[in-house]
Amino acid sequence: MSRYDPIRKITDKKVIRIGTAYLPTREEKNSDILLIAIHGDRCDLISQQYYGTTEFWWFIASVNNLKSNNIDAGTQLRVPVSTELAKLK
């Protein structure tokens, strides 16, 4: 199952596009892992390190209000311990 399955699809001239995804909101928890990004850190690499898959890069970006996979060195990041709430609406 793809994480895009529940998202509305738009068909225009035989081209299928993904509609708007509503990202989950998650409050800060004491169990969150806190990191300071270094040069070369990316959400997909952090997802691989903590979750064992790159699939949740978007969850880390969403929790930290990042606009891309790349992270500026020195940025403080929260990494939720659980991906339970990592579901797109």
NORSUL-V270218 format. One record per backbone hydrogen bond with DSSP energy under -1.0 kcal/mol. CO is the residue of the C=O (numbers start at 1). NH is the residue of the N-H. E is the energy in kcal/mol with one decimal. If there is no record, write none. Layout:
((CO & NH & E) (CO & NH & E))
This chain:
((2 & 5 & -1.5) (4 & 7 & -1.4) (8 & 19 & -3.3) (10 & 17 & -3.2) (12 & 15 & -1.3) (15 & 12 & -2.5) (17 & 10 & -3.1) (22 & 89 & -1.8) (29 & 32 & -1.5) (33 & 79 & -2.7) (35 & 77 & -3.0) (37 & 74 & -3.4) (38 & 41 & -2.2) (41 & 71 & -1.4) (42 & 46 & -2.1) (43 & 47 & -2.6) (44 & 48 & -2.0) (45 & 49 & -2.1) (46 & 50 & -2.5) (47 & 51 & -2.8) (48 & 52 & -1.1) (54 & 57 & -1.6) (56 & 60 & -1.7) (57 & 61 & -2.3) (58 & 62 & -2.6) (59 & 63 & -2.6) (60 & 64 & -1.5) (61 & 66 & -3.0) (62 & 65 & -1.4) (69 & 43 & -2.6) (72 & 75 & -1.8) (75 & 37 & -2.9) (77 & 35 & -2.4) (79 & 33 & -2.8) (83 & 86 & -2.1) (85 & 87 & -2.1))
